[in-house]
Amino acid sequence: MGEDKIFNKDSAEEENAPGDEVKKVSNFIHDIIDNDLRTGKNGNRVHTRFPPEPNGYLHIGHAKAICIDFGTAIKYNGLCNLRFDDTNPVKEDTEYVDSIMEDIRWLGFDWEDRLYYASDYFEELYGYAEELINKGLAYVCDLNADQVREYRGTLTEPGRNSPYRDRSVEENLDLFRRMRSGEFEEGTRTLRAKIDMASPNLNMRDPVMYRILRAHHHRTGDAWCIYPMYDFQHPLSDAKEGITHSLCSLEYEDHRPLYDWFVQNVSVPAKPRQIEFARLNLNYTVMSKRKLIELVKNGYVNGWNDPRMPTICGLRRRGYTPESIRDFCDRIGVAKTDSTVDIGLLEHCIREDLNSSAARVMAVLRPLKIVIDNYPEGQIEWFDVENNPENPEMGCHKVPFSKVIYIEQDDFMENPPKKYFRLFPGNEVRLKNAYFIKCEKVVKDNNGNITELHCSYDPETRGGNAPDGRKVKGTIHWVSAGHAVDAEIRLYSTLFNVPDPDDGKADYKDYLNPDSLEILQHCKLEPSLKDAAAGSRFQFLRMGYFCVDSEDSAKDKPVFNRIVALKDSWAKVVQKE
C-alpha cells in the first residue's frame, strides 16, 4: 500500500500523520486567484461553477471537483454556480439531474439561486454561432464524420482544408439556418470553426461547433434539431454567467486554446480563465463514466448506488459521511500532475470520522451458541455499556445477558495453536462488559460440526473483572440469544482485485473481484439495533463500522452494510514514515 500512496509536491495539503491537523497551504489555483485579486482583475470578483453533464451519476472524482469549485468560492467569499451542460440529449436524463443535485447538497454545498442549464442558452449560443459566421470564422461543412477525421490529419501530419471551407458568409448563414429548420438529415452537415488545419493542437483544426441531432431533449423537447458541441458551448456559457475562473480537470488542458479562441472571438460579457488540475485516480477503481454505465447496465453491480461503486450515492448508501469525503478531498489536495491515490486513505478518513461519532454495539456475524450451565435459568441481567469511549457525552445504553448467548465462531478453537487467547476447551475468557466464562464441553452433530458449547461462568467477575486479581488474555463480544435481533450483513471489499483495472493488458471487467460482496444471513445483533434508522452508523465491536442499508433494511430483518473494517493499514504506513 505504501507504494501506491501519493502526495504530490504541488499538492494543496502537506502529508500529516493520522490524528494531526492537516496543514492548510496555498495551492497553485489560489496563487493565481491571489495574483488576480492583487492586480484588480475581474473587478476583484471570484466566481466559479460546477458544470456536470447530466449523463450519469457523480463519483468520488466529481466530489473532488465539487470541493475545489465550491470550496474556492467559499474561500474568497465569491460565488459558485451549478450549471448542467446538457447539450447531448441522446445520453441525458432528468434522473441524472436530480441525482447530481442531491449529491451536491449531501456533500454540504449550496448553489443558492444560481442553478443554470446550457439549454437555457440555446438561442443565444445559436446567435454566437451566426456571429462567428458573419466574421468569416465559421462555415457549414458537408463532410461526413469519417471524412472529417480523414481531413483532420494526425499528430505528425497537418490536416487538409475542407472543400467547403471557403463558402461565402451568405451561403453559410443560409445553410446554417436551414440546418436549424430541419431541412437536412443527421450526419449530412455540421457547422465548423475556421481556425487552422495545420495547428499542432488537433483541437484547433476547425472543430465542429454544431451537429444535426434529431433527439428529444429532457428540457427543450423537440424544439431543436441542431445541438452545440461541448467545446463551443462550455466557454461561452461560462462567459455569459460572468465566471472568472473556470476550474476543470487536466484532460481539458489541450482544449484551453480553443476555449480562449471562442471567448475572444464572440461578443460575451466576461473573459473567464481556464485552470486545469489533476483529476482523482483511485486504485482498485474505475472512474470512466462509460465504464460505470456499462457495469450498471450489464448487471455487474446492483445499480448506481451499489455500495461497491465509487459513485457518491454508492458511498452514501455504504455509510460514508460527507465530512469524511470532504476530508479525503482536502488531504489529497490540488495537484498539477495526474497520480493515483490509495483507497486506504479514503478508508482512513471514514474511520477517523466515525471513531468519535459512531456508537459501539455488539453483533455476532457468524454465531456459535453457548449455554452457560451454572447461570440461573430464566435470569436476565442488564449491563450498562458505554456508547463511545472517545466521546463520553454520547452516554451509555443497556445490553441484556442470559443463560444462552452467541459468540463468533472464530472466537473458539477446539485445538488452538500457541498464543491463541480466545475460547478453547478448559480456557477462560472475558465476555465484554459481563463475566469470565470457561469452556467445559463441546457439542457436535453427526458430521462432526460444532453446534454449541457448554460453559461455566464466575459470578464474582461481573463487569469483567476478577476480585481475586486473576487475569485473562482474551476478551470477546457476545449477544444474548433470547434478545438477539436477526439481521443480514453485507461485507464489501474492492470491486476489482488489481490496483489498476485500466492497465490495458486485459478488459477491465476481467479484473472484477468475485469476492467483492459476501452476504451473511442469520447474524445476531444486540436488541438496541432493532429499530435503528436507515443510514445510522455503528461500530460493531471488533468487526468494523456498519451502516443500516437505506434501501433493503426492514424492521423484521434489518440489513447492515460494512462501511470499512477496523484495521487501518494506511495509518500504520504513515506512522512508519
DOTI-961875 format. One line per 3 residues: number of its first residue (from 1); their letters; for each residue x, y, z of C-alpha. Coordinates in steps of 0.5 Angstrom, whole numbers, plus 500, padded with zeros to 3 digits. Example, Ala and Ser with C-alpha at 12.3 -4.5 7.8 and 13.67 -1.06 7.14 Angstrom:
2
1	as	525/491/516 ~ 527/498/514 .
//
This chain:
577
1	mge	500/500/500 ~ 506/505/501 ~ 508/505/494 .
4	dki	501/507/492 ~ 500/512/497 ~ 501/519/493 .
7	fnk	502/526/496 ~ 504/531/490 ~ 510/536/492 .
10	dsa	505/541/489 ~ 499/539/493 ~ 495/543/497 .
13	eee	496/540/503 ~ 502/537/507 ~ 503/530/509 .
16	nap	501/529/516 ~ 500/523/521 ~ 493/521/522 .
19	gde	490/525/528 ~ 495/531/526 ~ 491/537/524 .
22	vkk	492/538/516 ~ 496/544/515 ~ 493/549/510 .
25	vsn	498/551/505 ~ 496/555/499 ~ 496/551/492 .
28	fih	497/554/485 ~ 490/556/484 ~ 489/560/490 .
31	dii	496/563/488 ~ 493/565/481 ~ 487/568/484 .
34	dnd	491/572/489 ~ 495/575/484 ~ 489/577/480 .
37	lrt	486/580/486 ~ 492/584/487 ~ 492/587/480 .
40	gkn	485/588/481 ~ 483/583/475 ~ 475/582/474 .
43	gnr	474/587/479 ~ 476/583/485 ~ 471/578/484 .
46	vht	472/571/485 ~ 466/567/481 ~ 467/559/480 .
49	rfp	462/554/477 ~ 461/546/477 ~ 459/544/470 .
52	pep	457/537/470 ~ 454/534/464 ~ 447/530/466 .
55	ngy	449/523/463 ~ 451/519/469 ~ 452/519/477 .
58	lhi	457/523/480 ~ 463/519/483 ~ 469/521/488 .
61	gha	473/524/483 ~ 467/529/482 ~ 467/530/489 .
64	kai	474/533/489 ~ 472/538/483 ~ 466/540/487 .
67	cid	470/541/493 ~ 475/545/489 ~ 470/549/485 .
70	fgt	465/551/491 ~ 471/551/496 ~ 475/556/492 .
73	aik	469/561/492 ~ 468/560/500 ~ 475/562/501 .
76	yng	475/568/497 ~ 467/570/499 ~ 465/569/492 .
79	lcn	460/565/488 ~ 459/558/485 ~ 454/557/480 .
82	lrf	451/550/479 ~ 450/549/471 ~ 448/543/467 .
85	ddt	452/542/461 ~ 446/539/457 ~ 448/539/450 .
88	npv	447/532/448 ~ 440/529/449 ~ 442/522/447 .
91	ked	445/521/454 ~ 442/526/458 ~ 436/525/463 .
94	tey	433/528/469 ~ 434/522/473 ~ 442/524/473 .
97	vds	440/532/474 ~ 436/530/480 ~ 442/525/483 .
100	ime	447/531/482 ~ 443/536/486 ~ 442/531/491 .
103	dir	449/529/492 ~ 452/536/492 ~ 447/538/497 .
106	wlg	449/532/501 ~ 456/534/501 ~ 455/540/504 .
109	fdw	455/545/499 ~ 449/550/496 ~ 449/554/490 .
112	edr	443/558/493 ~ 439/561/487 ~ 445/560/482 .
115	lyy	442/554/478 ~ 443/554/470 ~ 443/550/464 .
118	asd	447/550/458 ~ 440/549/455 ~ 438/556/458 .
121	yfe	443/559/453 ~ 441/555/446 ~ 438/561/443 .
124	ely	444/566/445 ~ 449/560/443 ~ 446/560/436 .
127	gya	447/568/436 ~ 454/567/438 ~ 455/562/432 .
130	eel	452/567/427 ~ 456/572/430 ~ 462/568/428 .
133	ink	460/566/421 ~ 459/574/420 ~ 466/575/422 .
136	gla	468/569/417 ~ 470/565/423 ~ 465/559/422 .
139	yvc	463/555/416 ~ 458/550/414 ~ 461/543/412 .
142	dln	458/538/408 ~ 464/532/410 ~ 461/526/414 .
145	adq	464/524/420 ~ 469/519/417 ~ 471/525/412 .
148	vre	472/530/418 ~ 477/525/421 ~ 481/524/415 .
151	yrg	482/531/413 ~ 484/533/420 ~ 491/530/420 .
154	tlt	495/526/425 ~ 500/529/431 ~ 505/528/426 .
157	epg	502/531/419 ~ 498/537/419 ~ 490/537/417 .
160	rns	487/539/410 ~ 482/544/409 ~ 475/542/408 .
163	pyr	473/543/401 ~ 467/547/404 ~ 472/552/408 .
166	drs	471/558/403 ~ 464/558/403 ~ 461/566/403 .
169	vee	458/569/409 ~ 452/569/406 ~ 452/562/404 .
172	nld	454/559/411 ~ 448/563/414 ~ 443/560/409 .
175	lfr	445/553/410 ~ 446/554/418 ~ 439/557/418 .
178	rmr	436/551/414 ~ 440/546/419 ~ 436/549/425 .
181	sge	430/549/421 ~ 431/541/420 ~ 432/541/413 .
184	fee	438/536/413 ~ 439/529/415 ~ 443/528/421 .
187	gtr	451/527/419 ~ 450/531/413 ~ 452/538/415 .
190	tlr	456/541/421 ~ 458/548/423 ~ 465/548/424 .
193	aki	470/554/427 ~ 475/556/422 ~ 482/557/425 .
196	dma	488/553/423 ~ 488/546/420 ~ 496/546/421 .
199	spn	496/547/428 ~ 500/543/432 ~ 494/542/437 .
202	lnm	489/538/434 ~ 483/541/438 ~ 484/548/434 .
205	rdp	484/544/427 ~ 477/547/425 ~ 473/544/431 .
208	vmy	465/542/430 ~ 461/547/433 ~ 454/545/432 .
211	ril	451/538/429 ~ 445/536/427 ~ 441/531/432 .
214	rah	434/529/432 ~ 433/527/439 ~ 428/529/445 .
217	hhr	432/534/450 ~ 430/533/457 ~ 428/540/458 .
220	tgd	427/543/451 ~ 423/538/448 ~ 423/538/440 .
223	awc	425/545/439 ~ 432/544/437 ~ 435/539/432 .
226	iyp	442/542/432 ~ 446/542/438 ~ 452/546/440 .
229	myd	458/542/442 ~ 461/542/449 ~ 468/546/447 .
232	fqh	463/551/444 ~ 458/552/449 ~ 462/551/455 .
235	pls	467/557/455 ~ 461/561/452 ~ 456/559/458 .
238	dak	462/561/463 ~ 463/568/460 ~ 455/569/460 .
241	egi	455/567/467 ~ 461/572/469 ~ 465/566/471 .
244	ths	472/569/473 ~ 476/562/474 ~ 474/556/470 .
247	lcs	477/550/474 ~ 477/544/471 ~ 481/537/470 .
250	ley	487/536/467 ~ 485/533/461 ~ 482/539/458 .
253	edh	489/543/458 ~ 489/542/451 ~ 483/545/450 .
256	rpl	484/551/453 ~ 487/555/447 ~ 480/553/444 .
259	ydw	476/555/450 ~ 480/562/449 ~ 479/563/442 .
262	fvq	472/562/443 ~ 471/567/448 ~ 476/572/445 .
265	nvs	472/572/438 ~ 465/572/441 ~ 462/578/444 .
268	vpa	461/576/451 ~ 461/580/458 ~ 467/576/461 .
271	kpr	473/573/459 ~ 474/567/464 ~ 481/564/465 .
274	qie	481/556/465 ~ 485/553/470 ~ 487/545/470 .
277	far	488/541/476 ~ 490/534/476 ~ 484/529/477 .
280	lnl	483/524/482 ~ 485/517/480 ~ 484/512/486 .
283	nyt	487/505/486 ~ 482/499/485 ~ 477/503/482 .
286	vms	475/505/475 ~ 473/513/474 ~ 471/513/467 .
289	krk	463/514/466 ~ 463/510/460 ~ 465/504/464 .
292	lie	461/506/470 ~ 455/506/466 ~ 457/499/463 .
295	lvk	458/496/470 ~ 451/498/472 ~ 447/497/465 .
298	ngy	450/490/464 ~ 449/488/472 ~ 456/487/474 .
301	vng	453/491/480 ~ 446/493/483 ~ 445/500/481 .
304	wnd	449/506/481 ~ 448/506/489 ~ 451/500/490 .
307	prm	456/500/496 ~ 462/498/492 ~ 461/503/487 .
310	pti	465/510/487 ~ 459/514/486 ~ 457/519/491 .
313	cgl	451/516/492 ~ 454/509/493 ~ 459/511/498 .
316	rrr	453/515/502 ~ 449/508/502 ~ 455/504/504 .
319	gyt	456/509/510 ~ 461/514/508 ~ 459/521/511 .
322	pes	460/528/507 ~ 465/530/513 ~ 470/524/511 .
325	ird	469/525/504 ~ 471/533/504 ~ 477/531/509 .
328	fcd	479/526/504 ~ 479/531/498 ~ 482/536/503 .
331	rig	488/531/504 ~ 489/529/497 ~ 490/537/495 .
334	vak	490/540/489 ~ 496/538/484 ~ 498/540/477 .
337	tds	500/533/475 ~ 496/526/475 ~ 497/521/480 .
340	tvd	494/515/484 ~ 491/516/491 ~ 491/509/495 .
343	igl	484/507/497 ~ 487/506/504 ~ 487/514/505 .
346	leh	479/514/504 ~ 478/509/509 ~ 482/512/514 .
349	cir	478/519/513 ~ 472/515/515 ~ 475/511/520 .
352	edl	477/518/523 ~ 470/521/523 ~ 467/515/526 .
355	nss	471/514/531 ~ 469/520/535 ~ 462/519/533 .
358	aar	459/512/532 ~ 456/508/538 ~ 460/502/540 .
361	vma	455/496/540 ~ 456/488/540 ~ 454/484/534 .
364	vlr	456/477/532 ~ 456/476/525 ~ 458/468/525 .
367	plk	454/466/531 ~ 456/460/535 ~ 451/458/541 .
370	ivi	454/458/548 ~ 450/455/554 ~ 452/457/561 .
373	dny	451/451/565 ~ 451/455/572 ~ 448/461/570 .
376	peg	441/461/574 ~ 435/459/569 ~ 431/465/567 .
379	qie	435/470/570 ~ 436/477/566 ~ 442/482/568 .
382	wfd	443/489/564 ~ 449/492/564 ~ 451/499/562 .
385	ven	455/500/556 ~ 459/506/554 ~ 457/508/547 .
388	npe	463/511/545 ~ 470/512/550 ~ 472/517/545 .
391	npe	466/521/546 ~ 464/521/554 ~ 458/526/552 .
394	mgc	455/520/548 ~ 453/517/555 ~ 451/509/555 .
397	hkv	446/504/553 ~ 444/497/557 ~ 445/491/554 .
400	pfs	442/484/557 ~ 445/478/559 ~ 442/471/560 .
403	kvi	444/464/560 ~ 444/463/553 ~ 449/467/549 .
406	yie	452/467/542 ~ 459/469/540 ~ 463/469/534 .
409	qdd	465/462/531 ~ 472/465/530 ~ 473/466/538 .
412	fme	473/459/539 ~ 478/453/537 ~ 478/446/539 .
415	npp	485/445/538 ~ 488/452/538 ~ 495/454/536 .
418	kky	500/457/541 ~ 498/465/543 ~ 491/463/542 .
421	frl	488/467/547 ~ 481/466/546 ~ 476/461/548 .
424	fpg	478/453/548 ~ 477/447/552 ~ 479/449/559 .
427	nev	481/456/558 ~ 478/462/561 ~ 476/469/557 .
430	rlk	472/475/559 ~ 466/477/556 ~ 466/484/554 .
433	nay	463/488/560 ~ 460/482/563 ~ 463/476/566 .
436	fik	469/471/566 ~ 467/464/563 ~ 471/458/562 .
439	cek	469/452/556 ~ 467/446/559 ~ 464/442/554 .
442	vvk	464/442/546 ~ 457/439/543 ~ 458/437/535 .
445	dnn	453/434/530 ~ 453/427/527 ~ 458/430/522 .
448	gni	463/433/527 ~ 461/440/526 ~ 461/444/533 .
451	tel	454/446/534 ~ 454/449/541 ~ 459/450/547 .
454	hcs	457/449/555 ~ 461/454/559 ~ 461/456/566 .
457	ydp	461/463/569 ~ 464/466/575 ~ 459/470/578 .
460	etr	465/474/582 ~ 467/477/576 ~ 461/482/574 .
463	ggn	463/487/570 ~ 469/483/567 ~ 474/484/573 .
466	apd	476/478/578 ~ 476/480/585 ~ 482/475/586 .
469	grk	486/479/581 ~ 487/474/576 ~ 488/476/569 .
472	vkg	485/473/563 ~ 488/475/556 ~ 482/474/552 .
475	tih	476/479/551 ~ 471/477/546 ~ 464/480/545 .
478	wvs	457/477/545 ~ 450/477/544 ~ 444/475/549 .
481	agh	441/469/545 ~ 434/471/548 ~ 434/478/546 .
484	avd	438/478/539 ~ 436/481/533 ~ 436/477/527 .
487	aei	440/481/521 ~ 443/481/514 ~ 450/483/514 .
490	rly	453/485/507 ~ 461/485/507 ~ 464/489/502 .
493	stl	471/489/499 ~ 474/493/493 ~ 470/492/486 .
496	fnv	477/490/483 ~ 482/485/485 ~ 488/489/482 .
499	pdp	490/496/484 ~ 490/498/476 ~ 484/495/473 .
502	ddg	485/500/467 ~ 492/498/466 ~ 491/496/458 .
505	kad	493/489/459 ~ 486/486/459 ~ 479/488/459 .
508	ykd	478/492/466 ~ 472/487/467 ~ 477/481/467 .
511	yln	479/484/474 ~ 472/484/477 ~ 473/482/484 .
514	pds	469/476/485 ~ 469/476/493 ~ 467/484/493 .
517	lei	461/482/496 ~ 459/477/502 ~ 452/476/505 .
520	lqh	451/474/512 ~ 445/471/514 ~ 442/470/521 .
523	ckl	447/475/524 ~ 445/476/531 ~ 445/484/534 .
526	eps	444/486/541 ~ 437/489/542 ~ 439/496/542 .
529	lkd	439/496/534 ~ 432/493/533 ~ 430/500/531 .
532	aaa	436/503/528 ~ 434/508/523 ~ 436/508/516 .
535	gsr	443/511/515 ~ 445/510/522 ~ 452/508/523 .
538	fqf	455/504/529 ~ 462/501/531 ~ 461/493/531 .
541	lrm	466/492/537 ~ 472/488/534 ~ 468/487/527 .
544	gyf	469/494/524 ~ 464/500/522 ~ 457/499/519 .
547	cvd	451/502/517 ~ 444/501/516 ~ 442/500/509 .
550	sed	438/505/506 ~ 434/501/501 ~ 433/494/504 .
553	sak	433/494/511 ~ 426/493/514 ~ 424/492/522 .
556	dkp	423/485/521 ~ 430/484/519 ~ 435/490/519 .
559	vfn	440/490/513 ~ 447/493/515 ~ 453/494/510 .
562	riv	460/494/513 ~ 463/501/511 ~ 470/499/513 .
565	alk	474/494/517 ~ 477/497/524 ~ 484/495/522 .
568	dsw	488/502/519 ~ 494/500/515 ~ 494/507/512 .
571	akv	495/510/519 ~ 501/505/520 ~ 504/507/514 .
574	vqk	504/514/515 ~ 506/513/522 ~ 512/509/520 .
577	e	515/514/515 .
//
